[in-house]
Structures are given as C-alpha cells and as structure tokens.
Amino acid sequence: DFFSAVDETAVRLFSQILKPINTAVSHFDGLQNYMTGSSQEHVDPEVLRKAVKHMVKFSEIRDIQDSQSSTGDFHLKLELQAGRTLLLPMGRLPSTSVAESLVKGLRLAAQQGVANWDDLRIALQDARVEVMLHSSGGAGQRVLEVFEVESFNVVSKEWKTPNWGSMIETETSWRWLDSSGCRHPHLIPGDKQLAVNRRIPPVELDKSLYQPYSPWHIDRSQGDEDGWQYGIAWNTSTWVAVPGPFDMFRKRRWTRTYI
C-alpha cells in the first residue's frame, strides 16, 4: 500500500541514496507509480536510479515548495538558482502534513547538507493510524490493530520479546507494533519494560474521544491455534503456521473495537 511504499522505498531512498546530499532526482515516475498503487511490483533502487533523466545538485536549489492540484495530486516544485523550475509529481499523498514534512526534510538537506526524516515518519504514522481508525467494521466504530512479536532465544529455547542487547535498539524490542513494524503510536506512556511484560496490548485510544466497545481479540484466522505466524524476520514475505528451522521470529495480530 501507499504507506509501506513510502516507508520502505521513499524514506529509504531519501535517507540512503541521498544521504551524501549531493543530488536530487527529478524523475520520480517509477516511485510515484508504486506509491499510488498503479504498480504492485517492488521498486528496485538500482532500476530507479538508472531511470533518472537528469540530476540536479542540491547546491543549485534555491527553494522547495509543495502544491496541490484541483484533483488532489501533490507536486514538489524545485526552484533553482539559475531561474529554472522543476516540478516533481508525487501523486495523492495521504495528508497535507506528509507533504509539509517531506518539503521540510528536503529543504534541510538542500540548506545544510544533512537529511532528517523524523517529521516525515511521524506524519506517515499519524496518517496510517487515521486510515486504520476509519476502516471500521460498523457505523461509528473504530478498530485498533496491534501486532505482538517475539523471537526465539536459542540459549533458553524460549520465545521472548526480541532483544539484541543494549548496543542495538530495534523497534521490535517494544513487543507491540503497528502494521509497519514500528513501536505502536498508541502505547500507554510508561516504562518500556512494563510494556514488554504485558500479555495483552498496553495500547489504547484517547479516552476523551473513544471508549472500548469490545475486549482485545486475537486474530486466529491465520497462523497456529494461538494466532502466531512464523518467519525469518519482520519484513519476511512468507509467514507459516508451523515454524521451520530458520523461522526465528513470530507475530500475531490483536484488534479491539472502539466507539
């Protein structure tokens, strides 16, 4: 979907390919098609790089702005020092805040030579949650979705919250994730260890806006009898109900309805 495309492709391209911050791609057709859903194939960064028609140095960019057409499509406008203007079609972004955050990150890269996509990630996460809340099962209802994850400890021979030690901090070490594999945005504030020790999701919506309508429910439509699905890692493309010798990671989906 769009959110996965941006998380896995756009942000990765911006933060890795453009990390040296010396060029701006002015041909985003392949990326745009993937983000807007017109192509279901994975976008290979190398293929996309070869498809670039021409490059623009960040030092040549005077300003970066976003605009929205009457049809709702967003565009990035690059104003160059030489007086030229380049228009980059971005398709239908999920929200204005996503567009603003994208522009902010690119401006920072152009001005300081250092890219920071924290605001973009937050805006994407907020937009994802908004879509999730509105994909309800009934009128006036909101369904909150949480993924619980564990990894197999080869020493203790037990399934535990993923923990790679104090030197490596990962999103999965929070145990309760959203659909993108990030720490769930609605985790109840508090100590991380308290969240890890919980056996039902320590996640809730704003009580001033929503009230729980149902208890937490484990989705057992896939996976084993307890709803667990097994794979090599979070981003694996294959999940099975019975773990193989290399399936050291597992997840299960929880939902709760709010009104």
N, C-alpha and C positions, 0 to 999 in steps of 0.2 A: 504494500500500500504506500501512500504518499509518505507517511511518517517514517516507515522503515527505509524508504528510498533516500530520504533526506539524512536520516541518522547514519545509514551505512554507506551512502555514496557521497552526498553533497558535503557533509561535515568532514568526512574522511578525506575527500579530495581537497577541500579548502585547507584543512589542518596539516595534511601530509604533502600532497603535491605542491601546494602553495606555501608550505612552511618557510622556505627561503624568502618568500615575499618579494619576488622579482618580476613576476608576470601575472597578467590577468587574462583569463580565457575569454575570448569574445565570440565563441560559437558554442552554444550550450544545447544544440538540438537533441543530441543523444540523451543527455541528462534530463532535459525538460520532458522528453517523451516518457522516460522511466518514472519521473516524479509524478506526472499527471496520469499515469496508468495506461497510456496507449501502447506501452511495450512491457511485457512481463519478463523479458529476459534480463539477466544480470548485466549491469553495465561494467565492462572491464575498463579500469582507468587507463590502461595502455592503449586500448582501442579508441577511447575518447580523446586521449592526447593526440593520437595520430589524425583524428578528425578535425582538429583545430585549424581554422582557416588562416588566422594570423594572431600574433601575440601583441600585447601592449605592456610596456614596463609600468610598474606601479609608480615610478617616479614621474611618469608622464601624466598621471591622473590628477586633475585639479579638484574634482569633486565627484561624489557618488550619490545619486538620488534614486528614489523609487517612485513609480507612478502606477496607477491602476486604470485600466480601460473601462469603458461602459459595460463590457461583457464580464468584468470581474477579473480579467487576467492582469497579472503584475508584470512590470518591466523594471529592470535596473538600467539607469542611464549614467554612463560614464562620460564626464566632461573632461576632455584632455587639454593639456597646456597649449597645444598647437591650435586650439579652437574647434577641433573636431568633436563630435558627439557619437558615442556608440550606444546602441540600445540592445540590451540582453533580455530576451523573452524568458520569463520564469513560470509561465502558466498560472494556474489557480493556487496560490499559497493559502494555507488554512486560516490565516488571520493577518490583520494589519501589523500586529506586534511581531510576528515572524518576519515580515518584510522589513520592519524597522530594525530588528535585531541583526538581520543579515547585512543591511546597509551599514549599521554601526560597526560590525566586525570588519567589513571591507574598508571602511574609512580609516579605522585604526591601523589596518595593515598598510594602507597607502601612505599614511602620515608618519607612522612610527616604525614600520618595518616588522611589526610583531602582531600576529593574529591572535585574537581571543574570541572563542565561540561560546563562552559560557551563557551569555544572554540568549543566543540563538537556541541552545539546547533547552534552556528553561522555557522559552516561548513555544518551542515544539512540544515539550512535555505538557504544558498547560493546554495547548490545542488538542493534543491527543486525549487528555483527560476529559475535555469538553465534549469531544466526539463520543467517547466511551459512555459518558453520563447520559447523552441524548439517544444512544442506541438502546432504548429501554424495551422491556417486554410488554408494557402496557401504558395506558394514558396516565401521565403524571408520575410515572415510576422512573427510577434511575438505578442501573445495575452497576455496582462497583466490582471490578475484576482485579484479582491479585494472584501472582504466581509464587508458590513456595518452592525453594530449591535446596538441594542437598548434594554433596559429593561423597564418594566412597573413600573412607580412610583405610589405606592398605595395611596400616600398623594395627589398628584396633579392630579391623574388619567390620566397621560400622558405617552407616550413613549418617553424616553430620553436616551442619552448616558449612559451606565452603570457607576455608581459612588457609591462606597461603603464608601466614606468618606476618609479623609486624612490618616487615620490609616491603610487602606487596599488599596494597589495599585495592580490593576489587568491589564492584557493585554487588556481586553475588554474595559477598560476605555479610550483607544485611538480611539475607534469607528471604525477605518479602519484596518482590519486584513487580514492576509494571510489565506490559507486553513487549517492551523494547529491551528488557534486561537491566533496567536501571532501578535503583532504590525507589520504592513506591513513593510518589509525591505526597500521599496522604497518611504516611506512617505517623502514629501518635508520637508527639515530641517526647524525648527522654533518652536514657542511656541506650547505646547500641546493643549492649549485652542483654538488656531486658527484652528488646525486640527479638533477638535471636532465640531467647529461651521460651518465647511464647509458642504454643502449639495450635493456636488459631490466629488468624491475621490481626496484628495490632494496628489496624487501619480503619479509619472512619472519615466520613464527610463532616463538613461544618454542621454542628448541631443546631445552629441558629437558622440553617436553611433546609436541612434534611433530617428525617427521622428513620431509623431502621424499620423495615417492614417485614423482614424475614431474618432468620439466623444465617450464619455462614454456611455455604453449601459447597461440598467438594464435587467437582465435575468428574464423574466416573464413566462418561461416555467413551473415553479413550484411556489407554493405559491399563494397569493391573487393577485388582479389585479395590485398591485404595486410591486409585486415580493417578498413580505415579507413571510417568513416561520416562524412558531411559535413553541416554545418548552419550556421545563423546564429550560434548561441551554445550553451553547455552546456545551458541549460534549454529549448532549442527542442523543439517537439513533432514535428517532421518531420526525419528523417535519410535521406540518399540515398547511393547508391554512387558517383555521379558529381557533383562539385561544380558548382553554378551560380555565376553572377557575384556573388551575395551570400553564398555559403557560405564564410565566412572562418574556420571552426572545424571541427576534426575530432577524432574519438575512436576508439579501438579497445579491445577487451576482451581481457585476458590472464587465464588461470587456471592454477593449479598445485595438484596433489593432494598432501595430507599424510596421514601415518598416525601 
